[in-house]
Amino acid sequence: MTQIGNMSTLTQVLEKLRIKKIDNEFQLKEGVFTVERGKSYDPDELTIIKTYRFEGESDPADSAILYIIEASDGLIGYSIDAYGVYSNHDDGGAYDNFIRQIKVLEREEQLIFEL
């Protein structure tokens, strides 16, 4: 897991992903990850290829994890797991359970992921 220092914020990294056209957001809906285009994926169709952790500067509880995810059809996107004050999952643990089922294959592809 990569920890990004004070030089990069989650917003800055998301902007860099957008510029690189890696801005498909995977969101958990009805037990599967979906993207805006309406495609949906089960955990076995996904691979986490990079993970970034952001720590809140004033409060460690204001933190987030950004997962860069590749689908079996080649689509690359991201999912954000914010917790603390900015928690974005009120699903009784469904998001955490889903993420745990996705295989992790951390890559060092500098051309794509150098942020």
DRENPA-3360 file (N, C-alpha, C; in nm, 2 decimals, always signed):
BEGIN
1 = MTQIGNMS = +0.09/-0.12/+0.00/+0.00/+0.00/+0.00/+0.09/+0.12/+0.00 ~ +0.06/+0.22/-0.08/+0.14/+0.34/-0.10/+0.07/+0.45/-0.01 ~ +0.16/+0.51/+0.07/+0.11/+0.62/+0.14/+0.16/+0.75/+0.08 ~ +0.07/+0.84/+0.04/+0.11/+0.96/-0.02/+0.13/+1.07/+0.08 ~ +0.24/+1.14/+0.08/+0.27/+1.24/+0.18/+0.19/+1.36/+0.16 ~ +0.23/+1.46/+0.23/+0.15/+1.59/+0.24/+0.15/+1.66/+0.10 ~ +0.23/+1.62/+0.01/+0.23/+1.69/-0.12/+0.11/+1.66/-0.21 ~ +0.04/+1.55/-0.19/-0.07/+1.51/-0.27/-0.20/+1.49/-0.18;
9 = TLTQVLEK = -0.31/+1.55/-0.22/-0.43/+1.52/-0.16/-0.51/+1.43/-0.24 ~ -0.62/+1.37/-0.18/-0.71/+1.29/-0.26/-0.76/+1.36/-0.38 ~ -0.80/+1.48/-0.37/-0.85/+1.56/-0.48/-0.75/+1.58/-0.59 ~ -0.62/+1.60/-0.55/-0.52/+1.61/-0.65/-0.50/+1.48/-0.73 ~ -0.50/+1.37/-0.66/-0.48/+1.24/-0.72/-0.60/+1.21/-0.81 ~ -0.72/+1.24/-0.77/-0.84/+1.22/-0.85/-0.83/+1.30/-0.98 ~ -0.78/+1.42/-0.97/-0.76/+1.50/-1.09/-0.66/+1.44/-1.19 ~ -0.55/+1.39/-1.13/-0.45/+1.33/-1.22/-0.51/+1.20/-1.28;
17 = LRIKKIDN = -0.59/+1.13/-1.21/-0.66/+1.01/-1.27/-0.75/+1.05/-1.38 ~ -0.82/+1.16/-1.36/-0.92/+1.21/-1.46/-0.84/+1.25/-1.59 ~ -0.73/+1.32/-1.57/-0.65/+1.36/-1.69/-0.60/+1.24/-1.77 ~ -0.56/+1.13/-1.69/-0.51/+1.01/-1.76/-0.63/+0.92/-1.81 ~ -0.75/+0.97/-1.79/-0.87/+0.90/-1.84/-0.89/+0.77/-1.76 ~ -0.85/+0.77/-1.63/-0.87/+0.66/-1.54/-0.97/+0.71/-1.44 ~ -1.08/+0.76/-1.48/-1.18/+0.83/-1.39/-1.31/+0.76/-1.38 ~ -1.31/+0.63/-1.41/-1.43/+0.55/-1.39/-1.45/+0.51/-1.24;
25 = EFQLKEGV = -1.55/+0.56/-1.18/-1.57/+0.53/-1.04/-1.65/+0.41/-1.02 ~ -1.59/+0.31/-0.95/-1.66/+0.19/-0.91/-1.74/+0.22/-0.79 ~ -1.87/+0.19/-0.79/-1.96/+0.21/-0.67/-2.03/+0.09/-0.64 ~ -2.05/+0.05/-0.52/-2.12/-0.07/-0.48/-2.27/-0.04/-0.48 ~ -2.34/-0.12/-0.57/-2.49/-0.11/-0.58/-2.54/-0.25/-0.59 ~ -2.63/-0.28/-0.51/-2.70/-0.41/-0.51/-2.61/-0.53/-0.52 ~ -2.50/-0.52/-0.44/-2.41/-0.63/-0.43/-2.30/-0.65/-0.54 ~ -2.29/-0.55/-0.63/-2.19/-0.55/-0.73/-2.13/-0.41/-0.75;
33 = FTVERGKS = -2.01/-0.40/-0.80/-1.95/-0.27/-0.84/-2.01/-0.23/-0.97 ~ -2.05/-0.11/-0.98/-2.10/-0.06/-1.11/-2.02/+0.07/-1.14 ~ -2.02/+0.10/-1.27/-1.96/+0.22/-1.32/-2.07/+0.30/-1.40 ~ -2.04/+0.43/-1.43/-2.14/+0.52/-1.49/-2.20/+0.46/-1.62 ~ -2.12/+0.39/-1.69/-2.17/+0.33/-1.82/-2.27/+0.22/-1.80 ~ -2.30/+0.19/-1.68/-2.40/+0.09/-1.65/-2.35/-0.05/-1.64 ~ -2.22/-0.07/-1.66/-2.16/-0.20/-1.65/-2.15/-0.24/-1.50 ~ -2.16/-0.37/-1.47/-2.15/-0.41/-1.33/-2.05/-0.53/-1.32;
41 = YDPDELTI = -1.98/-0.54/-1.21/-1.88/-0.64/-1.19/-1.89/-0.71/-1.06 ~ -1.87/-0.84/-1.06/-1.86/-0.92/-0.94/-1.71/-0.91/-0.89 ~ -1.68/-0.94/-0.76/-1.54/-0.93/-0.72/-1.44/-1.02/-0.80 ~ -1.49/-1.13/-0.85/-1.40/-1.22/-0.92/-1.36/-1.17/-1.06 ~ -1.43/-1.06/-1.10/-1.40/-0.99/-1.23/-1.31/-0.87/-1.21 ~ -1.26/-0.85/-1.09/-1.19/-0.73/-1.06/-1.05/-0.76/-1.00 ~ -0.96/-0.67/-1.01/-0.83/-0.68/-0.95/-0.79/-0.54/-0.90 ~ -0.75/-0.53/-0.77/-0.69/-0.41/-0.72/-0.55/-0.40/-0.76;
49 = IKTYRFEG = -0.51/-0.30/-0.84/-0.38/-0.29/-0.89/-0.29/-0.19/-0.83 ~ -0.35/-0.10/-0.75/-0.28/+0.00/-0.67/-0.37/+0.05/-0.56 ~ -0.31/+0.07/-0.44/-0.38/+0.12/-0.33/-0.30/+0.24/-0.27 ~ -0.38/+0.35/-0.25/-0.32/+0.47/-0.19/-0.40/+0.50/-0.06 ~ -0.32/+0.54/+0.05/-0.38/+0.57/+0.17/-0.36/+0.72/+0.20 ~ -0.46/+0.79/+0.24/-0.46/+0.93/+0.27/-0.49/+0.95/+0.42 ~ -0.41/+1.02/+0.49/-0.43/+1.04/+0.63/-0.48/+1.18/+0.65 ~ -0.58/+1.21/+0.74/-0.62/+1.34/+0.77/-0.51/+1.41/+0.84;
57 = ESDPADSA = -0.48/+1.54/+0.80/-0.37/+1.61/+0.86/-0.41/+1.65/+1.01 ~ -0.53/+1.69/+1.03/-0.56/+1.74/+1.16/-0.63/+1.63/+1.25 ~ -0.68/+1.53/+1.18/-0.75/+1.42/+1.26/-0.73/+1.29/+1.18 ~ -0.66/+1.19/+1.23/-0.63/+1.07/+1.16/-0.76/+1.00/+1.13 ~ -0.87/+1.03/+1.19/-1.00/+0.97/+1.16/-1.06/+1.02/+1.02 ~ -1.00/+1.13/+0.98/-1.05/+1.19/+0.85/-0.96/+1.13/+0.74 ~ -0.97/+1.00/+0.71/-0.88/+0.94/+0.62/-0.96/+0.87/+0.51 ~ -0.88/+0.83/+0.41/-0.94/+0.76/+0.29/-0.84/+0.66/+0.23;
65 = ILYIIEAS = -0.90/+0.56/+0.17/-0.82/+0.47/+0.09/-0.87/+0.48/-0.05 ~ -0.78/+0.49/-0.15/-0.82/+0.50/-0.29/-0.76/+0.37/-0.35 ~ -0.85/+0.29/-0.41/-0.82/+0.17/-0.48/-0.82/+0.19/-0.63 ~ -0.71/+0.16/-0.70/-0.72/+0.16/-0.85/-0.75/+0.02/-0.88 ~ -0.85/+0.00/-0.96/-0.91/-0.13/-0.99/-0.91/-0.15/-1.14 ~ -0.88/-0.28/-1.18/-0.89/-0.31/-1.32/-0.99/-0.43/-1.34 ~ -1.08/-0.41/-1.43/-1.18/-0.51/-1.45/-1.13/-0.61/-1.56 ~ -1.19/-0.73/-1.56/-1.15/-0.84/-1.65/-1.16/-0.79/-1.80;
73 = DGLIGYSI = -1.25/-0.69/-1.83/-1.26/-0.65/-1.97/-1.16/-0.53/-2.00 ~ -1.07/-0.50/-1.91/-0.97/-0.40/-1.93/-1.00/-0.26/-1.88 ~ -1.12/-0.24/-1.83/-1.16/-0.11/-1.78/-1.08/-0.08/-1.65 ~ -1.02/+0.03/-1.64/-0.95/+0.07/-1.52/-1.03/+0.19/-1.46 ~ -1.04/+0.18/-1.33/-1.11/+0.29/-1.25/-1.06/+0.29/-1.11 ~ -1.15/+0.35/-1.03/-1.11/+0.36/-0.89/-1.23/+0.35/-0.80 ~ -1.20/+0.32/-0.67/-1.31/+0.33/-0.57/-1.25/+0.39/-0.44 ~ -1.32/+0.47/-0.38/-1.28/+0.54/-0.26/-1.35/+0.49/-0.13;
81 = DAYGVYSN = -1.27/+0.45/-0.04/-1.32/+0.41/+0.09/-1.28/+0.52/+0.19 ~ -1.37/+0.62/+0.21/-1.35/+0.72/+0.31/-1.41/+0.68/+0.44 ~ -1.34/+0.72/+0.55/-1.39/+0.68/+0.68/-1.36/+0.80/+0.77 ~ -1.42/+0.79/+0.89/-1.41/+0.90/+0.98/-1.52/+1.00/+0.95 ~ -1.50/+1.13/+0.96/-1.60/+1.23/+0.93/-1.66/+1.22/+0.79 ~ -1.57/+1.18/+0.70/-1.62/+1.17/+0.56/-1.66/+1.04/+0.51 ~ -1.70/+0.95/+0.60/-1.74/+0.82/+0.57/-1.85/+0.82/+0.46 ~ -1.83/+0.74/+0.36/-1.92/+0.73/+0.24/-1.99/+0.60/+0.23;
89 = HDDGGAYD = -1.98/+0.51/+0.33/-2.05/+0.38/+0.32/-2.14/+0.36/+0.45 ~ -2.26/+0.36/+0.43/-2.36/+0.33/+0.53/-2.44/+0.21/+0.49 ~ -2.36/+0.10/+0.48/-2.42/-0.02/+0.42/-2.40/-0.15/+0.51 ~ -2.38/-0.13/+0.64/-2.36/-0.24/+0.73/-2.24/-0.33/+0.70 ~ -2.14/-0.27/+0.63/-2.02/-0.35/+0.61/-2.02/-0.42/+0.47 ~ -2.12/-0.39/+0.39/-2.12/-0.46/+0.25/-2.00/-0.41/+0.17 ~ -1.96/-0.29/+0.17/-1.85/-0.24/+0.09/-1.72/-0.31/+0.13 ~ -1.70/-0.31/+0.26/-1.58/-0.38/+0.32/-1.57/-0.52/+0.28;
97 = NFIRQIKV = -1.68/-0.59/+0.29/-1.69/-0.73/+0.25/-1.66/-0.75/+0.10 ~ -1.71/-0.66/+0.02/-1.69/-0.67/-0.13/-1.55/-0.65/-0.16 ~ -1.49/-0.54/-0.11/-1.34/-0.51/-0.13/-1.25/-0.63/-0.09 ~ -1.28/-0.69/+0.02/-1.20/-0.80/+0.07/-1.20/-0.92/-0.03 ~ -1.30/-0.93/-0.11/-1.31/-1.04/-0.21/-1.24/-1.02/-0.34 ~ -1.19/-0.90/-0.36/-1.12/-0.86/-0.48/-0.98/-0.90/-0.47 ~ -0.92/-0.97/-0.56/-0.78/-1.00/-0.56/-0.69/-0.88/-0.57 ~ -0.58/-0.88/-0.51/-0.48/-0.77/-0.51/-0.36/-0.81/-0.58;
105 = LEREEQLI = -0.32/-0.73/-0.68/-0.20/-0.75/-0.76/-0.14/-0.62/-0.78 ~ -0.06/-0.57/-0.68/+0.00/-0.44/-0.68/+0.10/-0.43/-0.80 ~ +0.08/-0.33/-0.88/+0.17/-0.31/-1.00/+0.25/-0.18/-0.98 ~ +0.36/-0.17/-1.04/+0.44/-0.05/-1.05/+0.45/-0.01/-1.19 ~ +0.34/+0.04/-1.24/+0.34/+0.09/-1.38/+0.35/+0.24/-1.38 ~ +0.47/+0.29/-1.38/+0.50/+0.43/-1.36/+0.43/+0.52/-1.47 ~ +0.42/+0.47/-1.59/+0.36/+0.55/-1.69/+0.21/+0.58/-1.66 ~ +0.15/+0.49/-1.60/+0.01/+0.50/-1.57/-0.02/+0.56/-1.44;
113 = FEL = +0.05/+0.52/-1.34/+0.02/+0.55/-1.20/+0.11/+0.65/-1.13 ~ +0.21/+0.70/-1.20/+0.30/+0.80/-1.13/+0.22/+0.92/-1.10 ~ +0.19/+0.95/-0.98/+0.11/+1.06/-0.94/+0.20/+1.15/-0.86;
% end
